[in-house]
């Protein structure tokens, strides 16, 4: 079969794979659009503080928040510090004096005693201390009070969870508000203590949006994680996955619960103090609209300078509610995503498209024979993986990484030409290049379409590889095409060139740019550049879905410029910057927790805005070239 004919077969496979990806993505979009209900929860600790300073009861404050859009309350397990108005601590030597004579002889040296006049609270404290403190708890009775002794110092007691304020939870429930309990971890967890601690939540199971955990490691992880899963299953509530707060054991727990989980966004009590209301509002709105967070913990900046905490907070909630409604979201009882339909046939066909594109890429760099051989080997392996369902999830991630590497490189290499193009031709080639890259984006969006990725329990793997490998492949292909058999000699000549200040400065600039490029790739990166935050906010407000900077500010303008100039080695950097935009386009769709339609709109905005800036750049460069030619200063 001639090269032309087998390439037609490969492109046919790529189109079939794209159609298969379309089926999967259609199901994914339906799933995402069906889950548009969000829950807005206030922190009960802040509610108490606002009530105290407003001269109202917590119930009255909750009612006012409910009227503005709040429909849930976050209740953390209380600590000694939270209960300081109801419980007082005394060391053993002071407790002796406070207790009646009949009990003084039972006081144990080295113990700390918790005194309370609330019998109901004393029973709750005894339950939690008994299950969370090594050595148990000593109960002493006084005249109208109870003393609970534990073998810990006050400092050691400060982080121990002492249960939930059930009376206040009942007030919230009676007000028609949902409940979001957050459980603390403790030392010496076992199956019995887990059951004892979670038992108090059974009365609220119908009102619980999601069960949250407070610490970096879940109670019982790893030994009693299955026991914890069984207890949560009995409660019949989902768990909350708090964004940007990894917790050991939480992803495993969500999988044990068959992905019955809800993504949560929360701005911490300390962090909220450093944010303006506008910045906090934007962050919460984006978390709901663009990252599938369905439970939002709303906290307020209760700054001393504020004259009216209550009304300021109510105004904030009102603005937030309006923003969510404008985004097409509904305030209510958030629920986990329904199961996403899955078919190995579609996954198999999408994988064929990735393999076909890989063969085409190798042919484009002059390795046709190796491409066909590797393609056949990959086909056999892929058939075995899908047919026997062996490590399929892992191999789907491998295929996604392959698509992220192959398609941007293939797209720009097919556009590579030493001949300058007219502006009209350059625009047409840019659109064709973008379409090829977009096929890879579709493959990734479909092949990773799974609730574990939507919940971000699983993530796209190999981000750095996906951002670097296409650049290396394109550079090699460009040199080989330009130099042919002289490529080796040309590279040796570059390496043997005398070191000049210009080369040192160029190398330093490239190194800094490369480090910045890598550090800003993936989910974690360096902070924003000066004025970048303001630019992002402006673009979000104007365009709804902000385009990625690498695409509209670098990728499309420099790709258009490169096509208009044609390839020369001195223009390699321009071509690489154009390729960066294509890499970013594909990478946009690797974030499966972002709704597909948001990624699609973001890509469209990046395209038209980038082409507009590209037209400006090409026009400016052409004008500069014409001027320099008149001055005989343009190097050809």
Backbone torsions as a table, in degrees:
resi	resn	phi	psi	omega
1	UNK	NA	130.5	-179.5
2	UNK	-67.0	159.4	-179.6
3	UNK	-58.5	-39.0	-177.8
4	UNK	-62.8	-41.4	-178.1
5	UNK	-69.7	-43.2	-177.8
6	UNK	-70.7	-27.0	175.7
7	UNK	-69.3	-33.0	175.6
8	UNK	-64.0	-39.3	177.6
9	UNK	-63.0	-42.2	-179.8
10	UNK	-63.4	-42.1	178.7
11	UNK	-67.0	-33.0	175.7
12	UNK	-63.9	-40.8	176.8
13	UNK	-63.4	-37.9	180.0
14	UNK	-65.0	-39.1	179.1
15	UNK	-68.7	-42.3	177.3
16	UNK	-60.2	-42.0	178.7
17	UNK	-63.3	-37.9	178.7
18	UNK	-64.8	-40.1	177.2
19	UNK	-64.9	-39.6	176.9
20	UNK	-63.8	-42.2	177.2
21	UNK	-61.0	-36.0	178.7
22	UNK	-61.7	-37.5	177.8
23	UNK	-63.5	-46.6	-179.1
24	UNK	-64.2	-43.3	-177.6
25	UNK	-67.3	-34.4	175.9
26	UNK	-59.9	-44.5	177.0
27	UNK	-63.7	-38.6	-179.9
28	UNK	-65.9	-43.9	-179.9
29	UNK	-62.7	-41.4	177.3
30	UNK	-60.2	-42.1	179.0
31	UNK	-62.2	-45.3	-178.0
32	UNK	-67.3	-40.2	-178.9
33	UNK	-71.3	-24.3	179.1
34	UNK	-77.9	-15.1	-178.9
35	UNK	-113.4	81.4	-176.6
36	UNK	-118.5	13.4	-178.7
37	UNK	-95.9	128.9	179.5
38	UNK	-120.1	151.3	176.3
39	UNK	-110.8	132.2	177.2
40	UNK	-107.5	117.3	-177.4
41	UNK	-117.5	139.6	171.8
42	UNK	-100.2	154.4	177.6
43	UNK	-82.0	122.2	-176.2
44	UNK	-62.0	-30.0	178.2
45	UNK	-62.9	-38.1	176.6
46	UNK	-72.2	-34.7	177.1
47	UNK	-60.2	-44.4	178.2
48	UNK	-59.4	-42.8	-178.1
49	UNK	-66.7	-42.3	178.6
50	UNK	-64.7	-41.3	179.2
51	UNK	-62.3	-43.0	-178.3
52	UNK	-59.7	-41.9	-176.2
53	UNK	-86.8	-8.1	-180.0
54	UNK	-104.0	-7.0	-178.8
55	UNK	72.7	24.7	179.1
56	UNK	-116.8	165.7	173.1
57	UNK	-82.4	161.7	178.0
58	UNK	-62.8	-34.4	178.4
59	UNK	-62.9	-40.6	179.0
60	UNK	-67.0	-39.1	178.2
61	UNK	-65.8	-41.9	178.9
62	UNK	-61.8	-39.4	179.1
63	UNK	-62.7	-38.6	-179.8
64	UNK	-68.8	-38.9	176.2
65	UNK	-65.2	-38.5	179.3
66	UNK	-61.4	-39.9	180.0
67	UNK	-63.2	-26.8	-179.6
68	UNK	-90.1	-11.3	177.5
69	UNK	133.7	-14.3	177.2
70	UNK	-66.6	135.2	178.8
71	UNK	-132.6	15.0	177.7
72	UNK	-156.2	162.7	-179.7
73	UNK	-131.7	131.4	175.0
74	UNK	-85.9	124.5	175.6
75	UNK	-117.4	113.3	173.0
76	UNK	-85.6	151.8	170.7
77	UNK	-58.2	134.3	-177.2
78	UNK	-77.3	153.5	175.7
79	UNK	-118.3	176.0	177.2
80	UNK	-55.1	-39.6	-178.7
81	UNK	-64.6	-36.9	178.5
82	UNK	-68.2	-25.6	-174.6
83	UNK	-104.3	16.5	-172.3
84	UNK	-64.1	-20.2	176.8
85	UNK	-84.8	-11.7	-179.5
86	UNK	-116.3	-18.0	-177.4
87	UNK	-131.5	135.2	173.9
88	UNK	-124.2	145.8	-176.4
89	UNK	-102.5	144.6	174.5
90	UNK	-143.8	137.5	172.2
91	UNK	-70.1	167.9	-173.6
92	UNK	-55.2	-42.7	-175.3
93	UNK	-67.1	-29.7	176.9
94	UNK	-84.8	-31.7	179.5
95	UNK	-62.9	-33.2	179.8
96	UNK	-56.4	-40.9	-177.1
97	UNK	-69.9	-34.4	-175.6
98	UNK	-78.7	-22.2	-175.3
99	UNK	-88.6	154.7	175.3
100	UNK	-66.0	159.0	-175.8
101	UNK	-56.1	-35.2	-176.7
102	UNK	-66.0	-20.0	-176.6
103	UNK	-105.2	-12.4	-172.1
104	UNK	-64.0	-33.0	-178.9
105	UNK	-69.8	-14.7	-178.6
106	UNK	-92.2	-8.6	-179.5
107	UNK	-63.3	132.3	-175.9
108	UNK	-102.3	127.0	178.1
109	UNK	-59.6	141.9	178.5
110	UNK	85.8	-8.6	178.8
111	UNK	-83.9	157.0	169.1
112	UNK	-111.5	137.2	-176.2
113	UNK	-113.8	132.3	178.2
114	UNK	-102.1	118.6	-178.9
115	UNK	-103.7	135.0	174.1
116	UNK	-150.1	145.3	177.0
117	UNK	-95.1	2.1	-179.0
118	UNK	-98.2	108.9	-176.1
119	UNK	-64.0	-37.6	179.3
120	UNK	-64.5	-43.9	178.5
121	UNK	-65.0	-38.9	179.4
122	UNK	-60.5	-39.4	178.8
123	UNK	-66.2	-39.9	178.3
124	UNK	-66.2	-43.3	178.7
125	UNK	-62.4	-42.0	-179.0
126	UNK	-61.9	-41.0	179.6
127	UNK	-60.3	-48.3	-176.1
128	UNK	-73.0	-40.2	178.6
129	UNK	-64.8	-38.7	179.7
130	UNK	-61.6	-35.4	-175.8
131	UNK	-92.9	-11.4	-174.4
132	UNK	-119.6	-10.1	-176.4
133	UNK	-110.7	123.2	174.9
134	UNK	-60.2	132.7	-179.5
135	UNK	95.0	-7.3	175.1
136	UNK	78.3	-162.5	-175.2
137	UNK	-135.0	141.8	177.1
138	UNK	-101.5	129.1	-178.2
139	UNK	-107.7	120.6	178.0
140	UNK	-120.4	139.5	-177.5
141	UNK	-102.5	138.4	176.7
142	UNK	-124.6	-169.9	-179.9
143	UNK	-83.4	93.0	179.5
144	UNK	84.0	10.6	177.9
145	UNK	-148.3	167.5	175.8
146	UNK	-124.7	140.1	176.1
147	UNK	-116.4	128.9	-179.8
148	UNK	-114.4	118.9	-177.7
149	UNK	-100.2	135.1	178.7
150	UNK	-134.8	148.7	-177.4
151	UNK	-83.5	47.5	178.8
152	UNK	-131.4	156.3	174.4
153	UNK	-81.9	162.8	176.4
154	UNK	-56.0	-36.5	179.5
155	UNK	-64.3	-40.5	-179.9
156	UNK	-72.1	-21.6	-178.8
157	UNK	-82.6	-16.7	-165.7
158	UNK	-64.6	-28.1	-177.4
159	UNK	-101.1	5.6	-179.3
160	UNK	-78.2	127.4	177.0
161	UNK	-72.8	132.7	-176.1
162	UNK	-117.2	31.2	175.0
163	UNK	87.5	180.0	-175.1
164	UNK	-103.0	148.6	177.1
165	UNK	-74.5	85.2	-169.0
166	UNK	-65.5	-31.7	177.5
167	UNK	-63.5	-43.9	179.5
168	UNK	-68.7	-35.6	175.7
169	UNK	-62.7	-38.8	178.3
170	UNK	-65.3	-37.4	177.4
171	UNK	-61.5	-45.1	179.5
172	UNK	-63.1	-43.8	179.9
173	UNK	-63.6	-42.8	180.0
174	UNK	-65.7	-23.6	177.3
175	UNK	-81.6	0.9	179.4
176	UNK	85.4	19.5	-179.0
177	UNK	-102.2	149.4	177.8
178	UNK	-82.9	165.6	-174.2
179	UNK	-116.8	137.7	173.8
180	UNK	-126.9	93.2	179.8
181	UNK	-83.0	144.6	178.8
182	UNK	-126.6	115.1	-172.3
183	UNK	-92.8	138.2	175.4
184	UNK	-89.1	154.8	173.2
185	UNK	-86.2	165.4	178.2
186	UNK	-152.3	164.3	-178.4
187	UNK	-79.0	141.7	175.3
188	UNK	75.3	33.9	179.9
189	UNK	-64.5	140.8	170.4
190	UNK	-143.9	178.1	-175.6
191	UNK	-60.6	-39.6	-177.9
192	UNK	-68.2	-42.9	-179.0
193	UNK	-69.3	-35.5	175.3
194	UNK	-59.5	-45.9	-179.3
195	UNK	-63.4	-40.5	-178.9
196	UNK	-65.2	-40.6	-176.9
197	UNK	-71.4	-41.4	-176.5
198	UNK	-80.8	-13.8	-177.5
199	UNK	-60.3	-33.5	-177.0
200	UNK	-65.9	-15.8	-177.8
201	UNK	-88.8	-7.9	-175.9
202	UNK	-60.2	-34.7	-177.7
203	UNK	-68.3	-14.9	-174.9
204	UNK	-112.9	9.9	-170.3
205	UNK	-56.5	-35.8	-178.7
206	UNK	-72.8	-16.1	-176.2
207	UNK	-106.7	-3.1	-176.6
208	UNK	-84.4	125.2	177.5
209	UNK	-76.4	-49.3	179.2
210	UNK	-161.2	149.2	177.2
211	UNK	-92.7	121.2	179.3
212	UNK	-104.7	159.9	176.2
213	UNK	-122.4	147.1	-166.7
214	UNK	-91.9	-27.6	-167.1
215	UNK	-113.0	175.6	-175.8
216	UNK	-72.4	-14.7	177.0
217	UNK	-132.4	137.0	-177.9
218	UNK	-71.9	148.0	176.5
219	UNK	-61.9	128.5	179.6
220	UNK	91.7	-6.8	179.4
221	UNK	-78.2	132.7	1.2
222	UNK	-97.8	-13.2	-168.8
223	UNK	-66.2	-37.1	-173.3
224	UNK	-114.6	27.6	-178.4
225	UNK	-65.8	-37.1	179.0
226	UNK	-67.3	-34.6	176.4
227	UNK	-66.2	-41.4	177.7
228	UNK	-62.1	-42.7	179.3
229	UNK	-61.1	-41.4	-180.0
230	UNK	-63.7	-39.9	-180.0
231	UNK	-68.4	-40.0	177.6
232	UNK	-66.4	-37.4	177.1
233	UNK	-61.9	-38.8	177.4
234	UNK	-64.8	-36.3	178.0
235	UNK	-69.0	-23.3	-179.9
236	UNK	60.8	44.8	176.9
237	UNK	-128.5	151.4	175.4
238	UNK	-78.9	165.3	173.2
239	UNK	-99.3	155.9	179.7
240	UNK	-100.5	130.7	176.6
241	UNK	-100.8	103.3	-174.0
242	UNK	-79.5	121.1	-176.8
243	UNK	-64.4	138.6	177.8
244	UNK	66.0	15.6	177.9
245	UNK	-133.8	80.6	-179.2
246	UNK	-64.4	136.3	-179.1
247	UNK	-129.1	123.6	-178.3
248	UNK	-60.6	127.2	177.7
249	UNK	94.7	-13.7	-174.2
250	UNK	-70.6	-44.4	178.9
251	UNK	-62.0	-41.2	178.3
252	UNK	-63.7	-39.3	178.5
253	UNK	-63.1	-43.3	179.4
254	UNK	-61.0	-38.3	178.3
255	UNK	-68.7	-39.0	177.3
256	UNK	-63.2	-27.6	179.2
257	UNK	-91.6	15.8	179.5
258	UNK	59.1	43.7	175.0
259	UNK	63.3	27.2	176.6
260	UNK	-83.0	82.7	-173.5
261	UNK	-146.9	158.7	179.6
262	UNK	-128.9	133.9	175.9
263	UNK	-76.3	137.9	-173.1
264	UNK	-124.2	137.8	170.9
265	UNK	-121.2	133.2	-177.4
266	UNK	-142.4	134.4	171.5
267	UNK	-97.8	121.1	-174.6
268	UNK	-61.9	159.2	-177.4
269	UNK	-61.1	-36.7	178.9
270	UNK	-76.5	-40.7	-176.8
271	UNK	-66.6	-36.1	-176.6
272	UNK	-63.0	-25.3	-178.9
273	UNK	-70.2	-18.9	-179.1
274	UNK	-98.5	1.1	-177.4
275	UNK	-108.3	144.2	171.0
276	UNK	-75.9	157.4	176.9
277	UNK	-55.4	-37.5	-180.0
278	UNK	-64.9	-42.0	-179.7
279	UNK	-67.4	-40.4	178.8
280	UNK	-65.4	-41.6	179.6
281	UNK	-63.0	-44.9	179.5
282	UNK	-61.7	-42.7	-178.6
283	UNK	-64.0	-44.9	179.9
284	UNK	-65.8	-40.9	-179.1
285	UNK	-64.5	-44.3	179.4
286	UNK	-64.2	-36.2	178.5
287	UNK	-60.6	-38.3	-179.8
288	UNK	-79.4	-44.7	-172.7
289	UNK	-76.2	-39.7	-169.2
290	UNK	-110.1	-6.4	-176.0
291	UNK	-134.5	18.1	173.7
292	UNK	58.6	26.6	171.4
293	UNK	-77.6	125.4	-174.1
294	UNK	-112.5	-7.4	172.0
295	UNK	-123.8	119.9	-175.0
296	UNK	-117.7	120.1	177.5
297	UNK	-90.2	112.5	-176.3
298	UNK	-95.0	118.4	174.5
299	UNK	-118.3	160.6	-172.7
300	UNK	-121.9	150.0	176.3
301	UNK	-83.5	91.9	-178.9
302	UNK	-86.8	66.8	-176.7
303	UNK	-75.1	145.5	179.1
304	UNK	-59.0	-26.5	-176.8
305	UNK	-74.1	-16.0	-178.2
306	UNK	-70.1	140.0	179.8
307	UNK	-88.7	-19.7	-173.5
308	UNK	-150.9	87.4	-178.0
309	UNK	-58.9	-41.8	-174.9
310	UNK	-63.5	-54.2	-176.1
311	UNK	-69.6	-33.6	175.1
312	UNK	-62.5	-42.3	-179.4
313	UNK	-69.0	-40.9	178.0
314	UNK	-63.1	-39.6	178.2
315	UNK	-63.9	-39.6	178.6
316	UNK	-62.1	-45.7	-179.8
317	UNK	-62.9	-41.0	179.5
318	UNK	-61.4	-42.5	177.9
319	UNK	-65.4	-39.2	-179.5
320	UNK	-65.5	-43.7	179.1
321	UNK	-60.5	-43.9	179.5
322	UNK	-62.1	-42.4	-179.8
323	UNK	-62.2	-42.6	179.9
324	UNK	-65.4	-41.4	179.0
325	UNK	-65.1	-37.5	176.9
326	UNK	-65.4	-26.2	178.0
327	UNK	-83.1	-0.2	179.8
328	UNK	83.2	15.5	178.0
329	UNK	-94.8	155.0	-177.1
330	UNK	-119.6	134.7	178.2
331	UNK	-86.9	125.6	-178.4
332	UNK	-175.8	-150.9	-178.7
333	UNK	-90.3	103.3	-179.4
334	UNK	-63.5	142.2	-179.6
335	UNK	-131.8	158.3	176.8
336	UNK	-64.1	160.3	175.9
337	UNK	-66.7	142.4	173.4
338	UNK	-67.2	159.1	178.3
339	UNK	-60.2	139.3	179.2
340	UNK	-88.0	127.9	178.7
341	UNK	-55.4	139.6	-175.2
342	UNK	-132.5	135.0	177.3
343	UNK	-139.0	124.3	177.9
344	UNK	-66.9	-25.5	178.4
345	UNK	-62.0	-47.9	179.6
346	UNK	-63.6	-41.8	179.1
347	UNK	-60.8	-41.7	-179.8
348	UNK	-61.9	-46.6	-178.2
349	UNK	-65.8	-37.4	177.5
350	UNK	-64.6	-40.6	177.0
351	UNK	-61.0	-37.0	176.7
352	UNK	-60.4	-37.7	178.2
353	UNK	-63.2	-40.5	177.8
354	UNK	-63.9	-44.1	179.6
355	UNK	-63.2	-41.8	179.2
356	UNK	-62.3	-42.7	178.4
357	UNK	-64.9	-35.6	176.9
358	UNK	-63.2	-40.9	177.6
359	UNK	-64.0	-43.1	178.0
360	UNK	-62.0	-38.8	179.9
361	UNK	-64.2	-45.1	179.2
362	UNK	-64.0	-36.2	176.0
363	UNK	-64.6	-37.5	-178.2
364	UNK	-66.7	-25.2	178.5
365	UNK	-99.2	12.4	174.9
366	UNK	88.6	19.8	-178.8
367	UNK	-121.4	53.3	-175.3
368	UNK	-60.9	-47.6	-178.1
369	UNK	-60.9	-45.9	178.8
370	UNK	-64.6	-35.5	179.7
371	UNK	-63.6	-44.0	179.6
372	UNK	-64.4	-43.5	-179.7
373	UNK	-62.9	-48.5	179.6
374	UNK	-65.2	-34.9	178.2
375	UNK	-63.6	-41.8	178.1
376	UNK	-66.3	-40.6	177.3
377	UNK	-63.9	-42.5	178.4
378	UNK	-64.6	-36.6	178.6
379	UNK	-63.0	-44.6	178.8
380	UNK	-62.6	-44.0	-179.9
381	UNK	-64.4	-41.5	-178.6
382	UNK	-65.9	-40.3	177.2
383	UNK	-61.5	-41.1	179.2
384	UNK	-66.0	-42.9	-178.8
385	UNK	-62.8	-49.6	-176.8
386	UNK	-72.3	-42.1	-177.7
387	UNK	-65.0	-40.7	-178.3
388	UNK	-95.8	-3.0	179.9
389	UNK	55.8	47.1	-178.8
390	UNK	-101.7	117.2	178.6
391	UNK	50.0	40.8	-173.5
392	UNK	-65.2	-41.1	-179.5
393	UNK	-62.2	-43.0	178.2
394	UNK	-62.5	-44.2	-178.4
395	UNK	-69.9	-28.6	173.2
396	UNK	-63.4	-38.8	176.8
397	UNK	-66.7	-36.6	176.8
398	UNK	-64.2	-45.0	178.5
399	UNK	-62.8	-38.7	178.2
400	UNK	-62.9	-42.5	177.0
401	UNK	-63.5	-41.1	177.2
402	UNK	-58.7	-43.6	178.5
403	UNK	-63.2	-38.9	-178.6
404	UNK	-66.6	-28.9	179.1
405	UNK	-86.2	-45.9	-169.7
406	UNK	-72.1	-49.0	-168.0
407	UNK	-68.6	-43.5	177.1
408	UNK	-62.7	-42.0	179.1
409	UNK	-63.3	-46.1	179.3
410	UNK	-61.4	-41.4	-177.0
411	UNK	-61.0	-46.7	-175.7
412	UNK	-79.1	-33.3	177.5
413	UNK	-63.9	-38.5	178.2
414	UNK	-66.9	-19.7	177.6
415	UNK	-91.4	-7.1	-174.0
416	UNK	-69.4	127.5	178.2
417	UNK	-157.5	140.8	177.0
418	UNK	-74.6	-14.8	-176.3
419	UNK	-85.0	130.8	174.8
420	UNK	-63.8	147.2	179.2
421	UNK	-112.3	151.3	173.3
422	UNK	-66.2	164.4	-178.3
423	UNK	-62.5	-39.1	178.4
424	UNK	-64.2	-44.3	178.9
425	UNK	-66.2	-38.4	179.6
426	UNK	-63.8	-38.9	176.9
427	UNK	-63.9	-43.1	-179.7
428	UNK	-64.0	-42.0	179.9
429	UNK	-68.7	-36.0	177.0
430	UNK	-61.3	-43.3	178.5
431	UNK	-65.2	-40.7	177.7
432	UNK	-64.5	-41.7	178.5
433	UNK	-61.4	-43.5	179.5
434	UNK	-64.3	-37.6	179.1
435	UNK	-63.5	-41.5	178.8
436	UNK	-64.0	-44.9	177.6
437	UNK	-61.8	-38.4	-178.3
438	UNK	-64.1	-31.2	175.2
439	UNK	-59.9	-43.0	176.2
440	UNK	-62.3	-38.4	177.4
441	UNK	-62.2	-42.0	178.2
442	UNK	-61.8	-42.5	-180.0
443	UNK	-59.8	-44.9	-179.1
444	UNK	-65.0	-45.2	-178.9
445	UNK	-60.9	-29.0	-178.4
446	UNK	-90.7	-43.8	-173.4
447	UNK	-70.3	-22.2	176.8
448	UNK	-102.5	10.6	-179.9
449	UNK	-70.2	101.2	-177.2
450	UNK	-160.2	146.7	-177.6
451	UNK	-60.8	-27.9	178.3
452	UNK	-65.7	-32.7	177.4
453	UNK	-80.6	-35.6	176.6
454	UNK	-62.1	-37.7	178.3
455	UNK	-83.8	-6.1	-178.3
456	UNK	65.6	25.5	169.2
457	UNK	-71.0	-37.6	171.4
458	UNK	-110.4	152.9	178.4
459	UNK	-138.2	156.6	171.8
460	UNK	-56.7	133.7	-177.3
461	UNK	-108.3	144.6	175.5
462	UNK	91.7	35.3	-176.5
463	UNK	-59.4	-46.4	-178.0
464	UNK	-63.3	-40.5	177.4
465	UNK	-60.9	-44.0	-178.5
466	UNK	-64.2	-27.6	-179.1
467	UNK	-87.5	-22.4	-175.6
468	UNK	-104.0	-42.9	-173.1
469	UNK	-56.6	-44.5	179.2
470	UNK	-60.1	-34.5	178.9
471	UNK	-64.8	-42.6	179.8
472	UNK	-67.4	-42.3	179.8
473	UNK	-62.7	-44.8	-179.2
474	UNK	-65.0	-42.5	-179.8
475	UNK	-59.0	-45.7	179.0
476	UNK	-62.6	-44.3	-179.3
477	UNK	-64.2	-40.6	-178.9
478	UNK	-64.4	-42.9	179.8
479	UNK	-66.8	-42.4	-179.8
480	UNK	-64.1	-41.9	-179.9
481	UNK	-66.8	-38.9	-176.7
482	UNK	-75.1	-39.3	-172.2
483	UNK	-101.6	-22.4	-178.6
484	UNK	60.7	-129.3	-178.1
485	UNK	-68.5	-16.7	-179.4
486	UNK	-87.7	6.6	-175.2
487	UNK	-59.4	-45.2	-179.2
488	UNK	-61.6	-45.1	-179.8
489	UNK	-64.6	-38.4	179.7
490	UNK	-63.7	-43.6	179.9
491	UNK	-65.2	-40.7	177.5
492	UNK	-62.9	-37.5	178.0
493	UNK	-63.1	-40.3	177.4
494	UNK	-63.7	-41.8	-178.4
495	UNK	-68.7	-27.8	-179.2
496	UNK	-88.9	-2.0	-177.4
497	UNK	-63.9	146.6	178.7
498	UNK	-63.8	141.0	179.7
499	UNK	-77.1	124.3	178.8
500	UNK	-121.7	164.5	177.7
501	UNK	-60.5	-37.9	179.7
502	UNK	-61.8	-42.6	179.3
503	UNK	-66.8	-39.3	178.9
504	UNK	-63.1	-45.5	179.3
505	UNK	-64.0	-39.7	178.7
506	UNK	-64.3	-44.1	179.3
507	UNK	-62.5	-41.3	179.9
508	UNK	-64.2	-42.0	179.7
509	UNK	-64.3	-42.4	179.1
510	UNK	-64.3	-41.0	-179.7
511	UNK	-63.2	-44.8	179.2
512	UNK	-64.0	-43.4	178.2
513	UNK	-62.7	-39.5	178.9
514	UNK	-65.4	-42.5	178.3
515	UNK	-63.9	-41.4	178.8
516	UNK	-64.8	-40.7	179.3
517	UNK	-60.6	-47.2	-178.7
518	UNK	-69.7	-39.1	-176.7
519	UNK	-68.1	-24.2	-179.4
520	UNK	-99.3	12.1	178.2
521	UNK	-98.8	140.0	177.9
522	UNK	95.6	-165.3	-174.6
523	UNK	-82.3	-26.7	-179.9
524	UNK	-116.5	142.0	-179.5
525	UNK	-162.5	-172.6	179.7
526	UNK	-75.1	171.8	179.5
527	UNK	-69.2	175.8	-177.3
528	UNK	-75.2	152.5	174.2
529	UNK	-73.7	163.4	178.5
530	UNK	-55.5	134.7	179.3
531	UNK	70.2	-4.6	-178.6
532	UNK	-66.7	-37.7	179.4
533	UNK	-61.1	-43.5	179.0
534	UNK	-65.1	-38.1	178.9
535	UNK	-65.6	-41.2	179.7
536	UNK	-62.7	-45.8	-179.7
537	UNK	-61.7	-41.8	179.7
538	UNK	-62.5	-46.2	-179.0
539	UNK	-65.7	-36.5	177.9
540	UNK	-64.3	-42.9	-179.8
541	UNK	-65.1	-38.4	-174.1
542	UNK	-83.3	-40.7	-170.5
543	UNK	-106.5	-1.5	-179.5
544	UNK	72.3	-53.9	176.7
545	UNK	-116.4	111.2	-175.4
546	UNK	-68.7	128.0	175.3
547	UNK	-70.5	156.2	-178.7
548	UNK	-78.2	137.7	-175.4
549	UNK	-58.4	-40.1	-178.0
550	UNK	-62.0	-24.2	-177.9
551	UNK	-87.4	-57.8	-171.4
552	UNK	-81.1	-27.0	-176.2
553	UNK	-95.2	-24.8	-179.1
554	UNK	-119.6	-58.1	-167.5
555	UNK	-58.2	-63.1	-175.7
556	UNK	-66.7	-43.7	178.3
557	UNK	-58.8	-43.7	-176.4
558	UNK	-79.0	-25.9	173.5
559	UNK	-67.1	-43.7	177.8
560	UNK	-62.5	-42.1	178.1
561	UNK	-64.0	-43.1	-179.3
562	UNK	-61.8	-43.3	179.7
563	UNK	-64.9	-35.6	-179.9
564	UNK	-74.1	-26.1	179.2
565	UNK	-87.9	-28.2	-171.7
566	UNK	80.4	163.4	-175.3
567	UNK	-85.3	127.6	164.8
568	UNK	-135.9	153.8	-179.1
569	UNK	-57.3	-33.3	-178.8
570	UNK	-70.4	-14.9	177.7
571	UNK	-99.9	8.6	-176.6
572	UNK	-56.3	-40.9	-178.4
573	UNK	-61.2	-38.6	178.5
574	UNK	-62.2	-43.8	178.9
575	UNK	-63.2	-39.7	180.0
576	UNK	-66.2	-37.8	176.7
577	UNK	-65.3	-37.7	174.9
578	UNK	-62.8	-38.9	177.9
579	UNK	-65.9	-35.0	178.2
580	UNK	-55.5	-39.5	178.4
581	UNK	-63.8	-39.5	178.3
582	UNK	-67.9	-39.6	176.3
583	UNK	-60.6	-43.7	-179.7
584	UNK	-64.1	-39.2	178.3
585	UNK	-56.6	-49.9	-178.9
586	UNK	-65.0	-41.5	-178.4
587	UNK	-63.1	-30.6	178.7
588	UNK	-53.4	-38.7	-175.0
589	UNK	-88.0	0.7	175.4
590	UNK	-82.7	-10.4	178.3
591	UNK	-90.9	85.7	-171.2
592	UNK	-70.2	-21.4	178.3
593	UNK	-72.1	-10.5	174.2
594	UNK	-90.4	128.8	-179.6
595	UNK	-53.1	140.4	-175.9
596	UNK	-58.1	-42.1	-177.0
597	UNK	-66.0	-31.6	175.4
598	UNK	-66.6	-45.1	178.2
599	UNK	-61.8	-39.0	179.8
600	UNK	-64.5	-45.5	179.2
601	UNK	-65.8	-38.8	177.9
602	UNK	-61.2	-41.9	179.8
603	UNK	-66.4	-43.0	178.7
604	UNK	-61.3	-43.9	179.1
605	UNK	-63.8	-38.1	177.1
606	UNK	-64.4	-36.6	-178.3
607	UNK	-66.6	-55.9	-174.9
608	UNK	-68.4	-37.2	179.3
609	UNK	-70.0	-38.9	178.3
610	UNK	-66.2	-38.2	177.7
611	UNK	-66.4	-38.6	177.4
612	UNK	-61.7	-48.1	178.6
613	UNK	-65.6	-32.2	177.5
614	UNK	-65.4	-41.2	176.6
615	UNK	-60.4	-41.3	177.9
616	UNK	-63.1	-44.7	-178.4
617	UNK	-64.3	-47.7	-178.6
618	UNK	-62.8	-42.1	178.2
619	UNK	-61.1	-42.7	179.6
620	UNK	-65.1	-43.4	-179.2
621	UNK	-66.4	-41.8	178.6
622	UNK	-62.6	-39.2	177.2
623	UNK	-65.2	-41.5	178.6
624	UNK	-65.8	-40.2	178.7
625	UNK	-62.7	-43.4	179.6
626	UNK	-62.6	-40.3	179.1
627	UNK	-65.2	-43.9	-178.6
628	UNK	-69.0	-32.8	176.8
629	UNK	-65.0	-39.2	177.4
630	UNK	-62.8	-33.5	178.4
631	UNK	-88.1	2.5	-178.4
632	UNK	57.5	38.8	-179.4
633	UNK	-114.6	-4.5	179.0
634	UNK	-86.6	130.0	-173.4
635	UNK	-81.2	51.5	175.3
636	UNK	89.1	NA	NA
